[in-house]
Amino acid sequence: RSGSTAAVTGAGFVKVDNIRGNTAANSVTVVAEGGSTTTNLQQGLAKAWLSMNGTGTIAVRDSFNMTGITDQGVGLTTVTIANNMGSAEYSVGGASGTFIDNSDNVRFGLSTAAEAPTSTLFRTITREANDDTNRDVTYSFAQVHGDLA
């Protein structure tokens, strides 16, 4: 077919602007590499991600589905999600470091229980692994997985 529905190129590629499950709108499965299992496409996608500079005046380098960051003090950042998550029960992964030389030993962490994530934001903390003090870092990355609202 061609037009607004779908187009198959001469090389066999399908070109579409939107994918919607045939039996359920929220269920598109992809056959895995081995051919015997499937992966739910929506569940496997990162719903948001962030690359930021956490030193000086903090700044977003690049992001997807994030509206901004707020400096909460040394090593502490609040990250706001643009399109809300379905609940506060989502997964955030991350990494951080200054990458100046091999002596850096910084670890990335998420907020404490007193600062639980919500469907619209989460907090990060970067700490020095050697003495467990908060530390601003040059590079900080976060990825969000879960269900959008």
PASEBA-1860 file (N, C-alpha, C; in nm, 3 decimals):
! residues 149
1> RSGSTAAV> 0.084/-0.118/0.000/0.000/0.000/0.000/0.088/0.124/0.000 ~ 0.031/0.230/-0.040/0.103/0.356/-0.035/0.010/0.464/0.018 ~ 0.061/0.583/0.029/-0.018/0.693/0.083/0.001/0.704/0.232 ~ -0.105/0.741/0.304/-0.092/0.766/0.447/-0.093/0.639/0.530 ~ -0.123/0.523/0.470/-0.130/0.400/0.548/0.007/0.337/0.567 ~ 0.073/0.299/0.459/0.205/0.238/0.465/0.262/0.232/0.325 ~ 0.394/0.218/0.317/0.460/0.202/0.188/0.568/0.097/0.204 ~ 0.577/0.008/0.108/0.684/-0.091/0.107/0.781/-0.051/-0.003
9> TGAGFVKV> 0.906/-0.030/0.034/1.005/0.012/-0.064/1.049/-0.105/-0.148 ~ 1.119/-0.077/-0.256/1.173/-0.182/-0.341/1.270/-0.273/-0.269 ~ 1.332/-0.224/-0.163/1.427/-0.304/-0.085/1.356/-0.387/0.022 ~ 1.222/-0.379/0.028/1.148/-0.459/0.124/1.126/-0.394/0.259 ~ 1.159/-0.266/0.274/1.138/-0.196/0.400/0.996/-0.143/0.405 ~ 0.935/-0.146/0.524/0.803/-0.086/0.543/0.825/0.053/0.602 ~ 0.765/0.152/0.541/0.778/0.290/0.588/0.642/0.336/0.639 ~ 0.636/0.370/0.769/0.511/0.417/0.829/0.542/0.531/0.924
17> DNIRGNTA> 0.441/0.612/0.954/0.456/0.717/1.053/0.405/0.672/1.189 ~ 0.314/0.577/1.193/0.257/0.528/1.319/0.244/0.376/1.313 ~ 0.266/0.311/1.426/0.243/0.167/1.437/0.140/0.146/1.546 ~ 0.039/0.068/1.517/-0.066/0.039/1.613/-0.092/-0.111/1.608 ~ -0.104/-0.171/1.726/-0.131/-0.314/1.731/-0.261/-0.349/1.659 ~ -0.266/-0.465/1.596/-0.384/-0.507/1.521/-0.496/-0.552/1.615 ~ -0.464/-0.634/1.716/-0.567/-0.683/1.807/-0.584/-0.593/1.929 ~ -0.480/-0.521/1.966/-0.487/-0.427/2.078/-0.395/-0.310/2.047
25> ANSVTVVA> -0.444/-0.190/2.060/-0.367/-0.071/2.022/-0.235/-0.061/2.097 ~ -0.230/-0.111/2.219/-0.110/-0.096/2.300/-0.023/-0.221/2.300 ~ -0.037/-0.307/2.201/0.039/-0.430/2.201/0.096/-0.460/2.063 ~ 0.219/-0.418/2.041/0.292/-0.450/1.919/0.410/-0.536/1.962 ~ 0.419/-0.656/1.907/0.530/-0.745/1.943/0.627/-0.757/1.828 ~ 0.753/-0.776/1.863/0.861/-0.792/1.767/0.924/-0.927/1.792 ~ 0.947/-1.003/1.685/1.012/-1.133/1.700/1.157/-1.108/1.736 ~ 1.203/-1.175/1.842/1.339/-1.157/1.892/1.441/-1.218/1.797
33> EGGSTTTN> 1.568/-1.191/1.824/1.677/-1.233/1.737/1.678/-1.383/1.710 ~ 1.648/-1.464/1.809/1.651/-1.610/1.792/1.531/-1.664/1.716 ~ 1.426/-1.583/1.702/1.310/-1.623/1.625/1.204/-1.699/1.702 ~ 1.232/-1.738/1.826/1.135/-1.819/1.900/1.061/-1.742/2.009 ~ 1.105/-1.622/2.041/1.037/-1.541/2.143/1.004/-1.404/2.084 ~ 0.918/-1.332/2.154/0.882/-1.197/2.111/0.907/-1.098/2.223 ~ 0.919/-0.973/2.185/0.935/-0.863/2.279/0.823/-0.764/2.253 ~ 0.761/-0.714/2.359/0.659/-0.610/2.345/0.730/-0.479/2.314
41> LQQGLAKA> 0.701/-0.421/2.200/0.771/-0.302/2.154/0.757/-0.186/2.253 ~ 0.636/-0.158/2.300/0.614/-0.045/2.390/0.690/-0.063/2.521 ~ 0.694/-0.183/2.575/0.761/-0.208/2.703/0.913/-0.196/2.691 ~ 0.966/-0.219/2.573/1.110/-0.216/2.557/1.170/-0.081/2.526 ~ 1.088/0.018/2.500/1.139/0.150/2.464/1.165/0.237/2.586 ~ 1.272/0.314/2.581/1.294/0.415/2.685/1.188/0.523/2.666 ~ 1.120/0.560/2.774/1.015/0.661/2.765/1.071/0.802/2.780 ~ 1.191/0.813/2.834/1.258/0.942/2.848/1.406/0.916/2.874
49> WLSMNGTG> 1.491/1.010/2.836/1.633/1.002/2.868/1.692/1.142/2.875 ~ 1.809/1.151/2.938/1.870/1.280/2.965/2.021/1.268/2.966 ~ 2.087/1.365/2.906/2.232/1.384/2.917/2.251/1.527/2.964 ~ 2.318/1.545/3.079/2.331/1.680/3.133/2.470/1.708/3.188 ~ 2.502/1.838/3.196/2.622/1.885/3.263/2.579/1.924/3.404 ~ 2.638/1.862/3.505/2.598/1.889/3.643/2.693/1.978/3.719 ~ 2.781/2.051/3.648/2.873/2.141/3.717/2.843/2.286/3.681 ~ 2.881/2.378/3.770/2.856/2.520/3.744/2.706/2.544/3.731
57> TIAVRDSF> 2.667/2.614/3.626/2.525/2.630/3.595/2.484/2.504/3.520 ~ 2.408/2.417/3.586/2.375/2.288/3.523/2.295/2.311/3.395 ~ 2.312/2.219/3.301/2.246/2.237/3.171/2.220/2.102/3.106 ~ 2.110/2.094/3.034/2.077/1.975/2.956/2.161/1.977/2.828 ~ 2.234/1.869/2.803/2.307/1.856/2.676/2.211/1.809/2.567 ~ 2.133/1.708/2.599/2.034/1.654/2.506/1.935/1.573/2.589 ~ 1.813/1.557/2.539/1.714/1.483/2.615/1.599/1.440/2.524 ~ 1.519/1.351/2.577/1.396/1.308/2.513/1.289/1.299/2.620
65> NMTGITDQ> 1.176/1.363/2.600/1.062/1.362/2.691/1.095/1.418/2.830 ~ 1.184/1.514/2.836/1.215/1.584/2.960/1.188/1.732/2.938 ~ 1.129/1.798/3.039/1.105/1.941/3.025/1.213/2.025/3.090 ~ 1.288/1.968/3.183/1.393/2.047/3.244/1.453/1.983/3.366 ~ 1.554/2.052/3.418/1.625/2.007/3.538/1.636/2.125/3.634 ~ 1.640/2.094/3.762/1.654/2.196/3.864/1.767/2.157/3.958 ~ 1.862/2.247/3.977/1.974/2.223/4.068/1.922/2.236/4.211 ~ 1.935/2.131/4.289/1.888/2.129/4.427/2.003/2.137/4.527
73> GVGLTTVT> 2.124/2.161/4.478/2.241/2.167/4.565/2.350/2.077/4.509 ~ 2.460/2.067/4.580/2.574/1.986/4.532/2.531/1.842/4.510 ~ 2.544/1.796/4.386/2.514/1.658/4.352/2.368/1.621/4.349 ~ 2.279/1.716/4.367/2.135/1.688/4.371/2.063/1.760/4.257 ~ 1.982/1.685/4.182/1.910/1.742/4.069/1.769/1.686/4.064 ~ 1.671/1.772/4.038/1.535/1.727/4.010/1.517/1.729/3.860 ~ 1.464/1.619/3.805/1.442/1.605/3.662/1.292/1.597/3.638 ~ 1.239/1.681/3.550/1.096/1.683/3.522/1.068/1.617/3.387
81> IANNMGSA> 0.971/1.525/3.389/0.932/1.449/3.271/0.822/1.525/3.197 ~ 0.831/1.535/3.064/0.733/1.611/2.985/0.598/1.539/2.979 ~ 0.594/1.418/2.928/0.471/1.339/2.920/0.469/1.245/3.039 ~ 0.374/1.265/3.128/0.371/1.193/3.255/0.382/1.042/3.238 ~ 0.444/0.980/3.337/0.444/0.834/3.346/0.308/0.792/3.402 ~ 0.271/0.667/3.383/0.142/0.618/3.428/0.128/0.616/3.579 ~ 0.240/0.606/3.650/0.243/0.607/3.796/0.385/0.641/3.838 ~ 0.411/0.637/3.967/0.547/0.660/4.016/0.628/0.530/4.017
89> EYSVGGAS> 0.570/0.422/3.968/0.635/0.291/3.969/0.703/0.263/3.835 ~ 0.805/0.341/3.803/0.883/0.321/3.681/1.029/0.304/3.720 ~ 1.110/0.270/3.623/1.251/0.243/3.648/1.337/0.355/3.590 ~ 1.433/0.401/3.669/1.530/0.500/3.621/1.668/0.441/3.639 ~ 1.746/0.444/3.533/1.886/0.402/3.540/1.973/0.521/3.507 ~ 2.097/0.515/3.545/2.182/0.628/3.516/2.329/0.600/3.536 ~ 2.408/0.695/3.497/2.553/0.690/3.514/2.603/0.833/3.523 ~ 2.720/0.851/3.582/2.776/0.985/3.591/2.925/0.978/3.611
97> GTFIDNSD> 2.992/1.090/3.589/3.135/1.099/3.612/3.189/1.228/3.555 ~ 3.313/1.260/3.589/3.374/1.379/3.535/3.468/1.348/3.420 ~ 3.520/1.229/3.412/3.601/1.182/3.301/3.722/1.270/3.273 ~ 3.777/1.332/3.378/3.899/1.413/3.360/4.020/1.322/3.357 ~ 4.028/1.229/3.450/4.137/1.133/3.452/4.085/1.005/3.516 ~ 4.169/0.909/3.535/4.128/0.779/3.588/4.108/0.777/3.738 ~ 4.130/0.889/3.807/4.117/0.890/3.953/3.975/0.914/4.001 ~ 3.886/0.954/3.911/3.748/0.982/3.952/3.678/0.854/3.992
105> NVRFGLST> 3.604/0.862/4.099/3.532/0.746/4.150/3.395/0.793/4.197 ~ 3.312/0.837/4.103/3.182/0.893/4.133/3.075/0.790/4.105 ~ 2.973/0.786/4.190/2.863/0.694/4.164/2.733/0.774/4.148 ~ 2.642/0.715/4.075/2.512/0.777/4.047/2.409/0.711/4.136 ~ 2.316/0.788/4.187/2.210/0.729/4.267/2.080/0.804/4.244 ~ 1.973/0.743/4.285/1.843/0.809/4.277/1.807/0.862/4.413 ~ 1.697/0.933/4.419/1.657/0.996/4.543/1.634/0.894/4.653 ~ 1.641/0.941/4.774/1.613/0.856/4.889/1.463/0.836/4.901
113> AAEAPTST> 1.421/0.748/4.990/1.278/0.720/5.007/1.201/0.846/5.046 ~ 1.266/0.939/5.114/1.199/1.064/5.153/1.172/1.153/5.032 ~ 1.237/1.125/4.922/1.219/1.202/4.800/1.175/1.108/4.688 ~ 1.068/1.037/4.710/1.021/0.938/4.614/0.985/1.002/4.481 ~ 1.006/0.928/4.370/0.966/0.982/4.240/0.814/0.996/4.231 ~ 0.769/1.083/4.143/0.627/1.096/4.113/0.610/1.063/3.964 ~ 0.490/1.070/3.914/0.468/1.041/3.772/0.525/1.152/3.683 ~ 0.565/1.266/3.742/0.614/1.378/3.663/0.760/1.415/3.688
121> LFRTITRE> 0.822/1.360/3.793/0.961/1.396/3.821/1.032/1.291/3.905 ~ 1.164/1.296/3.900/1.247/1.214/3.988/1.370/1.296/4.024 ~ 1.439/1.255/4.128/1.558/1.327/4.173/1.679/1.236/4.162 ~ 1.791/1.295/4.127/1.915/1.219/4.119/2.013/1.273/4.223 ~ 2.107/1.188/4.257/2.214/1.228/4.347/2.344/1.166/4.296 ~ 2.449/1.245/4.290/2.580/1.192/4.255/2.670/1.208/4.376 ~ 2.740/1.101/4.407/2.821/1.098/4.529/2.960/1.045/4.498 ~ 3.056/1.094/4.571/3.193/1.044/4.564/3.197/0.909/4.634
129> ANDDTNRD> 3.241/0.807/4.564/3.244/0.672/4.621/3.346/0.658/4.733 ~ 3.454/0.734/4.728/3.560/0.720/4.830/3.518/0.771/4.966 ~ 3.446/0.885/4.972/3.410/0.940/5.103/3.260/0.963/5.119 ~ 3.180/0.921/5.021/3.034/0.925/5.028/2.978/1.066/5.043 ~ 3.045/1.166/4.985/2.993/1.302/4.986/2.932/1.336/4.851 ~ 2.832/1.424/4.852/2.771/1.467/4.727/2.875/1.539/4.642 ~ 2.862/1.522/4.510/2.958/1.585/4.419/2.890/1.621/4.288 ~ 2.914/1.743/4.241/2.871/1.782/4.107/2.964/1.716/4.006
137> VTYSFAQV> 2.907/1.670/3.896/2.987/1.601/3.794/2.961/1.660/3.656 ~ 3.058/1.645/3.568/3.050/1.699/3.434/2.945/1.627/3.349 ~ 2.937/1.497/3.363/2.844/1.418/3.283/2.750/1.339/3.372 ~ 2.621/1.351/3.346/2.521/1.271/3.418/2.416/1.229/3.317 ~ 2.378/1.102/3.323/2.284/1.044/3.226/2.175/0.969/3.301 ~ 2.053/0.975/3.251/1.942/0.900/3.311/1.852/0.850/3.200 ~ 1.796/0.731/3.220/1.699/0.672/3.129/1.578/0.625/3.209 ~ 1.459/0.646/3.154/1.334/0.610/3.221/1.264/0.502/3.140
145> HGDLA> 1.226/0.394/3.209/1.150/0.286/3.148/1.025/0.263/3.230 ~ 0.912/0.236/3.166/0.786/0.212/3.233/0.672/0.250/3.140 ~ 0.554/0.265/3.195/0.436/0.297/3.115/0.406/0.446/3.121 ~ 0.382/0.505/3.005/0.336/0.644/3.001/0.189/0.650/3.040 ~ 0.147/0.767/3.087/0.007/0.785/3.127/-0.084/0.773/3.007
END
